[in-house]
Every structure is written in structure tokens, then in C-alpha cells.
Amino acid sequence: MVGSISRWRCRTPCRSRSRIVSVCISGSIQRSAGVSRDTALGTGHRLPSPFLVPADLSRSPMTLNQPSTFSRHVSFRLALGMLTGLVGSVASAQSLASLVVRGSAALAVDPAASQTLTAGQTTDGLGLIAGRPTVRPTRTEAAPDIDGRLDDLAWQSAATLTEFTQQAPLEGAQATEATEVYITYDSEHVYFGFYLHYADPGVMRANRVDRDTSFQDDLITVYLDTFLAQQRAYDFDLNAFNVQGDGIVNASGNRRGGPIPVPDRSWDALFYSATEIVADGFTAEMAIPLKSLRYPQRAAGERHRWGLQIIREIKGKNEENAVWAPMSRDVAGFHRQMGLMEGMTDFSTSRNLEFLPTFTAIKFGSLDTSTGGFVSQDTDPQAGLNIKYGLTSNLTVDVTFNPDFSQIESDRPQIEVNQRFPLFFSELRPFFVEGAEIFDFPGPVTFVHTRTIVDPTWGAKLTGKAGRFSVGVLTAEDEAPGNLDDISDP
């Protein structure tokens, strides 16, 4: 259950600034769309997908012709409103405060976390289906060169995955194409190597498009649930032309006709990758910096245990999805059907510190109609600074002063005529994207919509996890004029 959020607004005429404070504790750049396309289909033509002969589904581990039983993940969600007042000289400012607490306890049933199990299936202590596949990556002392070729020594001793089954169109059937995945790591990165075979390379689909937009291509995707909380997972994907995609997969995210959720593409991470098209498919390498991830802090020698899923999409074969950890439509939830990646130790303890200074200058001028000359005015310089600091491996502080969002992707056009309700625009500004999923809850109500912070002069944010709880604190001062209590103010 989710409680109410208390809001306080000043009833005196508000001036040009407002202060917004949002606190959340919970238990749990996209580019332009108009781009040129370069299609690689082998023969250059889109061939009709061949008819697939159904496999022997009686051997499928996820398909049983027996009545289903149900099990529910126990959790509780408690929301409390907080009343925050401003005193003294800031009495004319507006303040919004909210506190949300969500954690694991044996108090109430969370319907969103319920699952359906086929006969004979049970869950382990983590909420995952028992018997999930497990991989233990090897540690490498010589990092592979990320060039798309799998000829480095690190791959020879890496953990190897080759068993893939279909999630669609024939659930539980063997994948129609061979897939090889290699996993290794060091103190700074987790490395993935891929060899995606095609019996007929002519069915391979790849386009040169912008980041996060290769929806119509054959993809290889890595999902990492670093906290193993079945609440969110990182998404990293590639196509044959090394077009990167990344995002956050929330447990409350929308599904695209099955148990594979649609990621939030507003999240962008730094990771390295390269691909090479070969005679029978393509190879790829991926290096994910640990600094781009949030994960539980571990002592020296203590082992990490993450959720892992790898999905290969083959669009030319009836939209086939080949998965490493078998998935079933009879089980509600994507995260609890992930496999396990464990045994990793001794990650670097260095803290992630990023500085992003900005400087802009605007010079105005006007035409003097009396003389016909051009009159220049003074230059208006503006400086700003963005700081990101990792307090721990799972807590991050973001601070911004006079941020410049002029280079952020503009909002996509929407039809504004005859709209009964206000339009919704996604958050694309980097400062507000970090940890945004903490403030997002299932349901039709948006408790914290950061787009209402229009022109912040400064802001600070703390996001991450503390034990079993996710923590989010956001405060900012908005310089955009307006009185929220004035109904005539658009």
C-alpha cells in the first residue's frame, strides 16, 4: 500500500524562486530520431522469415501440463507525508517534502511481486526460482583489448555460456542459432565477449542508428541485477554495428507482450564496446566499468552475487528471443527469472568522482532605428558546475550549480490540440536521471515529477541503497517565475 504525500504551499504571493525538497526511502541521452540508416542484410534484401518447425516441448523445463500453484513475494510499502516549513526571509518560497518507505517484512502481500510457479517449482531464499543457472566468472590479470575480436588471452580462460533456449516464439525450445558468451573480470571492469553465429548470415539485421534506438536490429543484451533484490537491473546492449544501448529495467516497468520488460532509456552509462562482422555472424566485446554500476559494498575476499540474464534477439526468425536463463510466461516477473553470476571478489575501492564544468556567454545586439546602426550590448557570461561523487559503491551524491541543459536532447514533439490533460515529457537532464527509479512507483500517480523543476539555480541529491532500503533525497531551488497557487498562471 502507498500512503498520501503531504504538500505545503505558501499562501502569500510567491516571488521568482521556489525550493523543492523530496525525500524517498524505498525497499527496493537519447539522440535525434532523424538519422540515416545503413542496413546490413547480407544479400541486401529482407527475406521472408523461414517457417520454424516446433520443437519437442515435452522436454522443456519450463512447460508442464499440470495445474499451477501460486506463491507471493512478501513485502510492504508504507508512505508517510512530511510537512516542511520555511522560516524568516524565505517565508515566501514554496516547499514540497515527501517521505516514502518501502522494505521487506512479513506484513502484507505485494501483488506486483506475485509469481506463478508450475508444479514442482520452488523459490530459494532470494525470491528467485530454485535451480536457476549459475556462472562463476574468472578473474583476469590482463584486460582484453576491446576491438571486437575474441583473440585475447583473457577469453581463453573465461567462463563460457553456450546453452540458450527460446523465450519466443517457441518457449522452452532450443535456440535456432548458436551463441557463445565469455565472461571475465578484474578490479575495475566486468568483461563480456560474444560470438553470435548465423547459419544464414542473410537474415542478420543491423542498422547504423543513434544510441538507444536499435529496436529493429538483432541485439545481444546483458542484464545485471547487482543488488539481487528483484527490483531493478542494468541493461547493456549492442547490435552488429556497435550501436550501444543502455537503460534501467524496473520491476514496475511496462512489458512488451511477455516477461521481458522495456527499459528506461533515459539512463546513460559509460561502457566500452566493439564489434566485427565475420563470415557466419558477428563478434563483440564489452567492458562495463564498475564505476558505472551501483552494487553492495563487500569486504576484501568477500564474494559478490549478482543476477544475470543474457538475451539474444533475432528479428529475422519470427522475432526470436534466445535467453541464457530459461524464462516462462507462466511466471510473473522478469528479475526473479534471472540466473546468477557469483564468485567475484576484491573490486576496486576507489571512489567515483566526476566534475563537469560548463561556461556559456551570450552577447545581445539591436538595431538603432534612428541611426540605422547596430548597437552591441554587454556580454552575459554564465558558469556552472556538476559534481558526482560515490560515497560508497551503492550511495552517490550529485551536486549541481547553475546547470546548463542547453545541450540536452529537446523534447519530442507532441500534439497539443484538444488535450484534456497536461502533456507528459520524459526527464532527460543528467542531474535528475541518476536514481530516478527510486522516486517511481507503480500506478497512475507520479509522486515526484522533476520536470516541474524548470530552471534550477542549484540542486543536490543523494541516491542509492542502505542495507535493505533504497534511499533518495532531492533538493533544488527553481528560478522559474510563477505562483503555483494562482490558477490563472499557465
C-alpha positions in Angstrom: 0.0 0.0 0.0 1.1 3.6 -0.6 0.1 6.4 1.7 -0.5 10.0 1.0 2.1 12.7 0.3 1.6 15.9 2.2 2.2 19.2 0.4 2.6 22.7 1.8 2.3 25.8 -0.2 2.7 29.4 0.9 -0.5 31.4 0.6 1.4 34.7 0.3 2.3 35.9 -3.2 5.3 33.9 -4.2 8.2 35.5 -6.0 10.5 34.2 -8.7 12.1 31.3 -6.7 10.8 28.1 -5.2 12.5 25.5 -3.3 11.6 21.8 -3.7 12.7 19.1 -1.3 11.9 15.5 -1.9 12.9 12.6 0.3 12.3 9.0 -0.7 13.4 5.8 1.1 12.3 2.6 -0.6 13.0 -1.1 -0.4 13.5 -1.9 -3.5 20.6 10.6 -23.9 18.8 9.6 -26.3 19.7 11.4 -29.6 17.8 12.8 -32.6 15.3 10.4 -34.2 16.1 11.6 -37.7 19.1 9.7 -38.8 20.4 7.9 -41.9 20.1 4.1 -42.0 22.7 1.7 -43.3 21.2 -1.8 -43.4 23.3 -5.0 -43.4 21.2 -7.9 -44.5 23.9 -10.0 -46.3 22.2 -10.0 -49.7 20.8 -6.5 -49.2 17.2 -7.7 -49.3 14.8 -8.5 -46.5 14.0 -12.2 -46.9 10.8 -13.7 -45.5 11.4 -15.4 -42.2 11.6 -19.2 -42.7 9.0 -21.4 -41.2 10.1 -22.8 -37.9 9.3 -26.4 -37.1 8.1 -26.7 -33.5 10.5 -28.5 -31.1 9.6 -31.2 -28.7 8.1 -29.1 -26.0 7.6 -32.1 -23.7 11.3 -31.8 -22.8 11.0 -28.1 -22.0 11.9 -27.4 -18.3 9.5 -24.5 -18.2 6.5 -26.2 -19.7 4.4 -28.7 -17.6 0.9 -29.8 -18.3 -0.1 -29.7 -14.7 -2.1 -27.3 -12.5 -0.2 -24.2 -11.4 0.4 -23.2 -7.8 0.9 -19.7 -6.6 3.4 -18.1 -4.3 3.7 -14.4 -3.4 6.7 -12.4 -2.5 6.1 -10.8 0.9 6.9 -7.1 1.2 5.3 -4.0 2.5 5.1 -0.4 1.2 4.5 2.4 3.6 4.2 6.0 2.6 4.3 8.9 5.1 3.8 12.6 4.4 6.2 15.2 5.9 5.3 18.8 6.4 8.3 21.2 5.8 8.1 24.9 6.5 10.5 27.7 5.7 11.2 30.4 8.2 12.5 34.0 8.3 13.3 35.7 5.0 12.3 32.7 2.9 8.7 32.6 4.0 7.6 33.5 0.5 9.2 30.4 -1.0 7.4 27.2 -1.7 8.4 23.9 -0.3 7.4 20.3 -1.0 8.5 17.4 1.2 7.7 13.8 0.9 8.9 10.6 2.6 8.3 7.2 1.3 9.5 4.0 3.0 9.4 0.6 1.4 11.2 -2.6 2.6 11.0 -6.3 3.2 8.9 -7.6 6.0 6.2 -10.2 6.7 3.4 -7.6 7.0 1.4 -7.6 3.7 1.3 -9.1 0.3 2.6 -7.1 -2.7 0.5 -8.1 -5.7 3.0 -6.7 -8.1 5.6 -9.1 -6.9 3.5 -12.2 -7.1 4.5 -15.0 -9.3 3.0 -18.1 -10.8 5.0 -21.4 -10.4 4.5 -24.5 -12.4 4.2 -27.8 -10.5 7.4 -28.7 -8.8 9.0 -25.3 -8.9 10.0 -23.6 -5.7 11.8 -20.4 -4.8 15.1 -20.0 -2.9 15.7 -17.6 -0.1 16.4 -14.8 -2.5 13.0 -15.0 -4.2 14.5 -16.5 -7.4 13.1 -19.7 -8.8 15.2 -22.5 -7.4 17.7 -24.2 -9.7 18.5 -21.1 -11.8 21.7 -21.4 -13.9 24.8 -20.1 -12.3 28.1 -18.8 -13.8 31.3 -18.0 -11.9 33.5 -15.6 -14.0 37.2 -16.0 -13.9 39.5 -13.2 -12.8 42.0 -11.9 -15.4 45.2 -10.0 -14.8 45.5 -8.9 -18.4 42.5 -6.9 -19.6 41.3 -7.8 -23.1 41.7 -5.2 -25.8 38.2 -4.0 -26.8 38.5 -4.3 -30.5 35.7 -6.7 -31.4 38.0 -9.7 -31.9 38.0 -12.6 -29.4 41.7 -13.3 -29.8 42.9 -12.1 -26.4 44.3 -14.5 -23.8 41.7 -13.4 -21.3 38.9 -15.1 -23.3 40.7 -18.4 -23.4 40.3 -18.9 -19.6 37.0 -17.0 -19.3 33.7 -18.6 -18.1 31.7 -19.7 -21.2 28.0 -19.9 -21.8 26.6 -21.7 -24.8 23.2 -23.1 -23.6 20.4 -20.8 -24.8 16.7 -21.5 -25.1 13.9 -19.6 -26.7 11.6 -17.3 -24.8 9.7 -16.6 -28.0 8.3 -17.7 -30.3 8.5 -21.3 -29.0 9.0 -21.1 -25.3 11.5 -23.6 -23.9 12.7 -24.8 -27.4 16.3 -24.8 -28.2 17.6 -21.6 -29.8 17.9 -21.9 -33.6 21.3 -20.2 -33.7 24.5 -21.0 -31.8 25.6 -18.3 -29.3 28.8 -18.2 -27.3 29.3 -15.8 -24.3 32.6 -15.3 -22.4 32.7 -13.6 -19.0 35.8 -12.4 -17.1 36.5 -9.5 -14.7 39.2 -7.6 -12.9 39.2 -5.0 -10.2 37.9 -2.2 -12.5 35.6 -3.9 -15.1 33.4 -6.8 -16.0 34.1 -8.1 -19.5 31.8 -9.9 -21.9 32.7 -11.5 -25.2 30.2 -12.6 -27.7 30.2 -14.8 -30.8 26.8 -14.8 -32.5 26.6 -17.4 -35.2 24.2 -17.4 -38.2 23.5 -20.5 -40.3 22.4 -18.0 -43.0 24.0 -14.6 -42.4 21.5 -13.1 -44.8 18.9 -12.9 -42.0 21.1 -10.8 -39.8 19.7 -7.3 -39.3 21.8 -4.3 -38.2 21.4 -0.6 -38.8 23.6 2.4 -38.2 21.3 4.4 -35.9 21.6 6.6 -32.9 22.3 5.3 -29.4 19.3 3.6 -27.7 17.3 3.4 -31.0 18.3 0.0 -32.5 14.9 -1.5 -31.8 14.6 -3.2 -35.2 18.0 -4.9 -35.1 19.4 -8.2 -33.9 20.7 -7.4 -30.4 22.8 -9.0 -27.7 21.8 -7.7 -24.3 23.3 -8.1 -20.8 21.1 -7.6 -17.7 22.7 -7.1 -14.3 20.8 -7.1 -11.0 23.7 -6.1 -8.9 21.8 -6.0 -5.6 19.9 -9.2 -6.3 16.7 -7.5 -5.0 14.5 -8.3 -8.0 13.6 -4.6 -8.2 15.8 -3.2 -11.0 18.5 -4.3 -13.4 21.0 -2.6 -15.7 20.6 -3.1 -19.4 23.6 -3.0 -21.8 23.0 -4.0 -25.5 24.8 -3.9 -28.9 24.0 -4.6 -32.5 26.4 -5.8 -35.2 27.4 -2.2 -36.0 28.3 -1.5 -32.3 25.4 0.8 -31.7 25.2 0.9 -28.0 22.0 0.9 -25.9 21.6 1.1 -22.1 18.9 1.6 -19.6 17.3 0.6 -16.3 14.8 -2.2 -16.1 12.5 -1.6 -13.1 10.2 -4.3 -11.7 7.3 -2.0 -12.3 8.3 -1.3 -15.9 6.0 -2.0 -18.9 6.1 -5.3 -20.6 6.2 -5.7 -24.4 3.9 -8.7 -24.8 5.8 -11.0 -22.4 8.0 -11.2 -19.4 10.8 -9.1 -20.9 10.3 -5.5 -19.7 11.0 -2.3 -21.6 14.0 -0.4 -20.1 14.1 3.2 -19.1 16.4 4.6 -21.8 16.9 8.0 -20.2 19.7 6.4 -18.1 23.1 6.6 -19.9 26.3 4.9 -18.7 29.9 4.9 -19.8 30.9 1.5 -21.1 33.2 0.3 -23.9 32.4 -2.0 -26.8 33.5 -3.0 -30.2 32.1 -5.4 -32.9 33.3 -7.1 -36.0 31.1 -8.7 -38.7 32.5 -12.1 -39.7 31.5 -14.8 -42.3 29.0 -16.5 -40.1 27.7 -13.7 -37.9 29.5 -11.1 -35.7 31.7 -11.0 -32.7 31.5 -8.4 -30.0 33.4 -7.3 -26.8 32.0 -5.2 -24.0 33.8 -3.7 -20.9 31.5 -2.4 -18.2 33.3 -0.2 -15.7 32.3 -1.0 -12.1 32.1 2.8 -11.5 29.2 2.9 -13.9 27.3 0.5 -11.6 25.9 0.6 -8.1 26.4 -2.6 -6.1 26.6 -3.7 -2.4 29.9 -3.0 -0.7 31.9 -6.1 0.2 35.0 -6.6 2.4 38.2 -7.9 0.9 37.8 -11.5 -0.2 34.0 -11.4 0.3 32.2 -12.7 -2.8 29.7 -10.7 -4.9 26.5 -12.4 -6.1 24.5 -10.7 -8.9 21.5 -11.5 -11.0 22.4 -12.1 -14.7 20.4 -12.6 -17.8 21.7 -12.6 -21.4 19.2 -12.3 -24.3 19.9 -12.5 -28.0 17.2 -11.1 -30.3 17.0 -12.5 -33.9 14.4 -10.4 -35.7 14.7 -12.3 -39.0 13.4 -15.5 -37.4 9.9 -14.7 -36.2 11.3 -12.2 -33.6 13.1 -15.0 -31.8 14.4 -14.2 -28.2 17.1 -16.7 -27.1 17.8 -16.5 -23.3 20.5 -17.9 -21.1 18.3 -18.3 -18.0 15.1 -20.0 -19.1 12.0 -17.9 -18.9 8.3 -18.7 -18.8 5.2 -16.7 -19.4 3.6 -18.6 -16.5 6.0 -16.8 -14.1 5.1 -13.1 -13.4 8.3 -11.0 -13.2 11.5 -10.7 -15.2 14.0 -10.2 -12.4 13.2 -13.4 -10.4 13.8 -15.5 -13.6 17.3 -14.3 -14.0 20.3 -16.5 -13.5 23.2 -15.9 -11.1 26.7 -14.6 -11.5 28.8 -15.1 -8.4 32.3 -15.5 -7.0 33.7 -12.1 -7.9 35.9 -10.6 -5.3 38.2 -7.7 -4.5 36.7 -4.9 -6.6 38.5 -1.6 -6.5 37.5 0.6 -3.6 38.4 3.9 -5.3 35.6 6.4 -5.3 33.9 7.7 -8.4 34.4 11.4 -8.7 33.2 13.4 -11.7 33.5 17.1 -12.5 31.6 18.6 -15.4 32.2 22.4 -15.6 30.2 24.5 -18.1 30.7 28.0 -19.5 28.5 29.9 -21.8 28.4 33.5 -23.0 25.6 35.4 -24.7 26.0 38.7 -26.5 23.0 40.8 -27.4 22.6 43.4 -30.0 19.8 45.5 -31.5 19.2 47.8 -34.5 19.1 51.5 -33.7 16.3 52.7 -36.0 17.3 56.4 -35.6 20.8 56.0 -37.0 20.4 52.7 -38.8 23.4 51.3 -36.9 23.8 48.1 -34.9 24.2 48.6 -31.1 26.0 45.9 -29.2 25.2 45.3 -25.6 27.3 43.8 -22.8 28.2 40.1 -22.9 26.4 37.9 -20.4 28.7 35.1 -19.2 27.4 32.1 -17.3 29.4 29.4 -15.5 28.2 26.2 -14.0 29.4 23.1 -12.3 28.1 19.5 -11.9 29.7 17.1 -9.4 29.1 13.4 -8.9 30.7 11.6 -6.0 30.4 8.0 -4.9 30.2 7.9 -1.1 30.3 4.1 -1.3 29.7 1.6 -4.1 26.0 1.9 -3.5 25.5 5.6 -2.5 26.0 8.5 -4.8 25.9 12.3 -4.3 25.1 14.7 -7.1 25.5 18.4 -6.8 24.8 21.0 -9.5 25.2 24.8 -9.5 23.8 26.9 -12.3 23.4 23.9 -14.6 23.4 24.3 -18.3 20.9 22.0 -20.0 21.1 23.6 -23.4 22.9 20.6 -25.0 20.4 18.1 -23.7 18.1 16.5 -26.3 15.0 18.5 -26.9 11.6 17.1 -26.1 9.9 15.1 -28.9 7.0 17.0 -30.5 3.6 16.1 -29.2 0.1 17.1 -30.3 -1.2 19.8 -28.0 -4.6 20.5 -29.7 -7.7 19.4 -27.8 -5.8 17.8 -25.0 -7.8 17.3 -21.9 -4.8 16.5 -19.7 -1.3 18.1 -19.5 1.3 16.5 -21.7 3.9 14.3 -20.2 7.6 14.8 -21.1 10.3 12.4 -20.1 13.2 13.6 -17.9 16.4 13.8 -19.9 18.6 16.1 -17.8 21.5 14.1 -16.4 21.3 15.5 -12.9 17.7 14.3 -12.4 18.2 10.9 -14.2 20.6 9.4 -11.6 18.5 7.3 -9.2 15.2 8.4 -10.8 13.7 4.9 -10.4 13.7 5.4 -6.6 11.0 8.0 -6.9 9.0 6.0 -9.3 6.2 3.8 -8.0 3.7 1.5 -9.9 0.4 3.0 -10.5 -1.2 6.0 -12.3 0.2 8.6 -9.8 3.5 10.3 -10.3 4.7 11.4 -6.8 7.8 13.2 -7.9 7.9 14.8 -11.4 11.2 16.5 -11.7 10.2 18.3 -14.9 8.3 20.8 -12.6 11.8 22.0 -11.6 12.2 24.2 -14.6 15.3 26.4 -14.1 17.3 25.3 -11.0 20.0 27.6 -9.7 21.4 24.8 -7.6 20.5 21.3 -6.6 21.7 18.4 -4.5 20.7 14.7 -4.5 21.6 11.5 -2.6 20.6 8.2 -4.1 21.5 4.6 -3.6 20.9 1.7 -1.1 21.5 1.4 2.6 21.0 -2.2 3.7 17.6 -3.4 2.6 16.4 0.1 1.7 16.7 2.3 -1.3 17.3 5.9 -0.4 16.6 9.1 -2.4 16.9 12.7 -1.2 16.5 15.6 -3.7 16.5 19.3 -3.0 16.7 22.1 -5.5 16.0 25.8 -5.9 14.0 26.7 -9.0 14.4 30.2 -10.5 11.4 29.9 -12.8 8.8 32.5 -12.0 5.3 31.7 -11.2 2.8 31.2 -8.4 1.5 27.6 -8.1 -1.5 28.9 -6.2 -2.5 31.3 -8.9 -4.9 29.3 -11.1 -4.6 31.9 -13.9 -0.9 31.3 -14.1 -0.3 28.9 -17.1 
